[in-house]
Amino acid sequence: MRPKHTRPPLLRMQQIHESLRAKKYPNCRKLAGDLEVTSKTVQRDIDYLRDQLGLPIAYDANRRGFYYTEPVNALPTMQVSEGELVALLVAGKTLAQYRGTPYEKQLKTAFDKLTAGLGDTISFNAGAGLTDISFNAVGQTETDIKLFEALSRALANRRQVEFDYRKPGATSPERRLVEPYHLAYRDNLCYLVGRDVNKNALRQFALLRITKLKVRNKRYAIPADFSAEKYFAGAFGAQGGTENHRVRIRFDASAAFYIRERRWHASQTLQDLPDGGVELTLHLASLAEVERWILSWGAHAVVLEPEQLHISIRERLKKALSHY
């Protein structure tokens, strides 16, 4: 007895589609034999392709087989709403901000696969609004694709790497030996997170500061308790870590409106103040990035805690004032 439904439905319909597209004029009996299912199953598949997915399938009595009445390039595997389609098109526009990054090719490929499966069953009129949407990321950098790919392979194969790394402000680079744990793209920069073998500590490295990469044969294991999500949970921007700083900032009434309308961090809490201002509380793994952000608010922001951040900002403002 012939086995039934030996192929997943989507695979069956894909094969039916290819046969129709090749103008083979298949009928239910022929397809049933090729797909190892019953003729009734094939008829249900064809009915679904025609009635649910809207494919232009007709039956030619002279040739005794089915055919496409007009060209069909791809099998529509998804049904989306008008709003979802607009969102997909908007997402397509965001690809521009990843141009030159390691993700450009992968994102474009994924986007092309999604849009290829939509077919022509949806129509919409987004008006001029969609053409008015644009995205711009300030301070973009060009990523060394070969370096990224080499680190990706080392990470996948669990191979140690060594490289020269020049820290901000350093006059010369240092040679580092690292066990890669994670690659991340954050705030327009690519980062490598891993264990610095010589320091026996978790460190984060910006790829644009890495040179003279060498992949070693020595293997390693990523600790079971390492989680990139947890590592970056306390990041205000790109810098993750394992520290936990409670940061409290008071904003005056003129800045409070802008603070309330955005979510600055997953840990944030807001407290309205009697004078119309607002107090923002964060729990962060690093203070460097939030310090630069607070300085950008000038006289509208005051650090309440921690004390070390309060002192650091005060000293930076004094130094800045001395230049004027």
WOUR-V22655 format. One record per backbone hydrogen bond with DSSP energy under -1.0 kcal/mol. CO is the residue of the C=O (numbers start at 1). NH is the residue of the N-H. E is the energy in kcal/mol with one decimal. If there is no record, write none. Layout:
co	nh	e
CO	NH	E
CO	NH	E
This chain:
co	nh	e
8	12	-2.3
9	13	-2.6
10	14	-2.0
11	15	-2.0
12	16	-2.3
13	17	-2.6
14	18	-2.1
15	19	-2.0
16	20	-2.4
17	21	-2.8
18	22	-1.8
19	24	-1.9
20	23	-1.6
26	66	-3.3
27	31	-2.5
28	32	-2.5
29	33	-1.7
30	34	-2.0
31	35	-2.8
32	36	-1.1
32	37	-1.7
38	42	-1.8
39	43	-2.4
40	44	-2.2
41	45	-2.2
42	46	-2.7
43	47	-2.5
44	48	-2.2
45	49	-2.6
46	50	-2.4
47	51	-3.3
48	52	-1.9
48	53	-1.8
49	55	-2.4
55	57	-2.1
56	69	-2.6
58	67	-2.3
60	64	-1.3
60	65	-1.5
65	60	-3.1
67	58	-2.4
81	85	-2.2
82	86	-2.3
83	87	-2.2
84	88	-2.1
85	89	-2.2
86	90	-2.4
87	91	-2.4
88	92	-1.7
89	93	-1.3
90	94	-1.1
92	95	-1.0
93	96	-1.3
94	97	-1.2
95	98	-1.4
96	99	-1.4
98	101	-2.1
100	143	-1.3
101	104	-1.5
103	107	-2.8
104	108	-2.3
105	109	-2.3
106	110	-2.4
107	111	-2.6
108	112	-2.6
109	113	-2.0
110	114	-2.0
111	115	-2.5
112	116	-2.0
115	118	-1.3
117	78	-1.5
130	133	-1.3
144	148	-2.3
145	149	-2.7
146	150	-2.3
147	151	-2.4
148	152	-2.3
149	153	-2.3
150	154	-2.2
151	155	-2.5
152	156	-2.5
153	157	-2.4
154	159	-2.7
158	220	-1.1
160	216	-3.0
161	178	-3.3
162	214	-2.5
163	176	-3.3
164	211	-2.3
165	174	-2.7
167	170	-2.2
174	165	-2.9
176	163	-1.9
177	197	-2.5
178	161	-2.8
179	195	-1.9
182	193	-3.1
184	191	-3.4
186	189	-1.5
189	186	-2.6
190	207	-2.6
191	184	-2.6
192	205	-3.0
193	181	-3.2
193	182	-2.1
194	203	-3.1
195	179	-2.0
196	200	-1.8
196	201	-1.2
201	196	-3.1
203	194	-2.3
205	192	-3.0
206	209	-1.9
207	210	-1.7
209	166	-1.6
211	164	-3.0
214	162	-2.5
218	160	-2.5
223	226	-1.7
227	231	-2.7
228	232	-2.3
231	241	-2.3
232	235	-1.6
234	285	-2.6
245	284	-2.5
247	282	-2.7
248	304	-3.1
248	305	-1.4
249	280	-3.0
250	302	-2.1
251	278	-1.9
252	256	-1.9
255	259	-1.8
256	260	-2.5
257	261	-1.3
265	268	-1.4
269	281	-2.4
271	279	-2.6
273	276	-2.0
277	273	-2.5
278	251	-3.0
279	271	-1.8
280	249	-2.6
281	269	-1.6
282	247	-3.0
284	245	-3.5
287	291	-2.0
288	292	-1.6
289	293	-1.7
290	294	-2.6
291	295	-2.2
292	296	-1.2
294	297	-1.6
295	298	-1.5
297	300	-2.0
298	301	-1.2
300	252	-2.0
302	250	-3.0
305	248	-3.0
306	310	-1.9
307	311	-2.7
308	312	-2.0
309	313	-2.3
310	314	-2.0
311	315	-2.4
312	316	-2.0
313	317	-2.4
314	318	-2.0
315	319	-2.2
316	320	-2.4
317	321	-2.5
318	322	-1.6
320	323	-1.3
321	324	-1.8
